[in-house]
Amino acid sequence: MEFSTLLSHITSSKLPMPWAVFDLHVFVDDVSAKEHLVIALGDLSTPEPVLARVHSECLTGDALFSQRCDCGPQLRKALELIAHEGRGAVLYLRQEGRGIGLINKIKAYHLQDQGADTVEANEQLGFPADMRHYDICKPMLDHFGVSALRLMTNNPRKVLALSSLGFDVAERLPHQIEENPFNANYLNTKALKLGHMLGENDEP
């Protein structure tokens, strides 16, 4: 199946946010009917690399202000940096709980309350540590004519995935937030077991 047939662009609107008035674009997976979003600012079709973040949905972190992870602060920081630059995009992928879904993520939280780390909890539920995939980024970025990216991420899998899809990842920008007593073990697990590049200067 061609990538261009995986997702369809359905509609768009203005989205006033604290940092700027963004354009919100809705894409729908033609197979699963799941909606994905692009939160964009400025003209993305010009040849300069686009400041971008690929962000997987995290209801607890993004909307409920959970301190168990770094997702909400990472999302807000990305939007703020894009607004400051005046051009960029957040690809908001509906891959809750590293792909296991909301209910299973809360089950994993319960196991973490009993001492498991995030990887162990997923595995105890019968899932791989990370089930996310990034092929859906291609039709989303192709829709805007994007060919090169300055990617805000600490996850080397995202860099590799987008490069393998044919995009020029011209720069990887560390995208860290301050840890707190509730997410310190979560961040340590990301670094030790998932290979996330933490402990770097996060100024782009």
C-alpha positions in Angstrom: 0.0 0.0 0.0 1.3 3.5 -0.9 1.9 5.8 2.0 -0.3 8.4 0.4 -3.3 6.1 0.8 -2.8 5.5 4.5 -4.1 8.8 5.7 -6.6 11.3 4.4 -6.6 15.0 5.2 -10.2 15.8 6.3 -10.4 19.4 7.5 -8.5 22.2 9.2 -9.2 25.3 11.3 -7.5 28.0 13.2 -6.5 27.1 16.8 -5.7 30.1 19.1 -3.2 29.0 21.7 -1.3 30.9 24.4 1.7 31.2 22.1 0.3 31.9 18.7 -2.7 31.2 16.4 -1.9 27.8 14.9 -3.5 25.9 12.1 -5.1 22.6 13.2 -5.2 19.9 10.6 -7.1 16.6 11.0 -6.0 13.4 9.2 -7.9 10.1 9.4 -6.3 6.7 9.0 -8.1 5.0 6.1 -7.9 1.6 7.7 -8.4 2.1 11.5 -10.4 5.4 11.2 -8.3 6.9 14.0 -7.7 10.6 13.8 -4.3 12.2 13.9 -3.5 15.9 14.1 -0.9 18.3 12.7 -0.6 21.6 14.7 1.1 23.9 12.2 2.4 27.4 12.0 3.7 29.3 9.0 4.5 28.1 5.5 5.9 24.6 5.7 6.4 24.2 2.0 9.5 26.4 1.7 12.8 24.4 1.4 14.2 25.4 4.8 14.1 22.5 7.4 10.9 22.6 9.4 11.1 22.8 13.2 9.0 19.8 14.2 8.0 17.4 16.9 6.4 14.0 16.6 4.4 13.7 19.7 2.4 10.6 20.7 -0.9 11.2 22.5 -0.7 11.1 26.3 -4.1 12.0 27.8 -2.8 11.8 31.4 0.2 14.0 30.7 -1.2 16.3 27.9 -4.6 17.0 29.4 -4.6 15.9 33.0 -1.2 17.4 34.0 0.3 14.1 35.2 3.8 14.3 36.6 4.5 10.7 36.0 5.9 11.5 32.6 7.4 14.4 30.6 4.8 14.4 27.8 2.7 17.4 28.7 5.7 19.8 29.3 7.3 18.5 26.1 4.2 19.3 24.1 3.9 22.8 25.5 7.6 23.5 25.1 7.5 22.4 21.4 4.5 24.7 20.7 6.2 27.5 22.5 9.4 27.1 20.5 7.5 26.9 17.2 5.6 30.1 18.0 8.9 31.8 18.9 10.4 30.8 15.5 7.1 31.5 13.6 7.2 28.3 11.6 6.9 24.6 12.5 4.6 21.7 13.2 3.7 19.2 15.9 2.5 15.9 14.5 0.1 14.6 17.2 -0.2 10.9 16.8 -2.9 8.9 18.5 -0.6 6.2 20.0 -1.5 6.4 23.6 0.7 4.6 26.1 3.5 3.9 23.6 0.8 2.2 21.5 -0.9 0.0 24.1 -4.0 2.3 24.5 -5.4 4.2 27.5 -6.9 1.3 29.5 -3.7 -0.8 29.3 -1.6 2.3 30.1 -3.6 2.7 33.4 -3.1 -1.0 34.1 0.6 -0.4 33.5 0.5 2.5 36.0 -0.9 0.1 38.6 2.0 -2.2 38.0 4.4 0.8 38.3 2.7 1.7 41.6 3.8 -1.8 42.8 7.4 -1.2 41.7 7.7 -2.1 38.0 9.3 0.4 35.7 7.6 1.5 32.5 9.2 -1.2 30.3 8.6 -4.0 32.8 5.0 -3.0 33.2 4.3 -3.1 29.5 6.0 -6.5 29.3 4.1 -7.9 32.3 0.9 -7.0 30.4 2.2 -8.9 27.3 3.2 -6.0 25.2 6.6 -4.9 23.8 8.3 -1.9 25.5 7.3 0.4 22.7 4.6 -0.4 20.0 4.6 2.9 18.3 5.2 3.3 14.6 5.9 6.4 12.5 5.0 5.5 8.9 1.9 7.7 9.3 4.2 10.7 9.5 5.0 10.5 5.8 1.6 11.3 4.3 1.1 14.0 6.9 4.4 15.7 6.1 4.0 15.1 2.3 0.6 16.9 2.5 2.5 20.1 3.4 5.4 19.5 1.0 7.9 19.0 3.8 11.2 17.4 2.9 13.6 18.4 5.7 13.2 18.6 9.5 14.8 20.1 12.6 13.4 17.5 14.9 12.8 18.2 18.6 13.3 14.8 20.2 15.4 12.7 22.6 14.4 9.5 20.9 16.8 8.1 18.3 14.1 5.8 17.0 12.2 8.9 15.7 15.2 10.2 13.9 15.9 6.8 12.3 12.2 6.3 11.4 11.9 9.7 9.7 15.2 9.3 7.9 14.1 5.9 6.6 10.9 7.4 5.3 13.0 9.7 3.1 13.1 12.9 5.1 16.3 14.8 5.7 16.6 15.2 9.5 19.0 18.1 9.2 19.2 18.6 13.0 18.1 16.8 16.2 17.3 19.3 18.9 17.4 17.8 22.5 14.0 18.3 24.0 14.2 17.8 27.7 12.2 19.0 30.7 13.1 19.2 34.4 12.5 15.9 36.2 10.4 15.8 39.3 10.1 13.2 42.1 7.3 11.4 40.2 9.0 11.0 36.8 12.7 10.5 37.8 12.5 6.7 37.4 10.5 7.1 34.2 13.2 9.3 32.6 15.9 7.0 33.9 14.2 4.0 32.3 13.8 5.9 29.0 17.6 6.5 29.0 18.7 3.0 30.1 16.2 0.7 28.4 14.9 2.7 25.4 18.1 4.5 24.5 16.7 8.1 24.8 19.4 10.7 24.7 19.0 12.6 28.0 21.4 14.7 30.0 22.2 17.0 27.1 21.9 20.8 26.8 18.4 21.3 25.6 18.9 24.8 24.1 18.3 24.7 20.4 
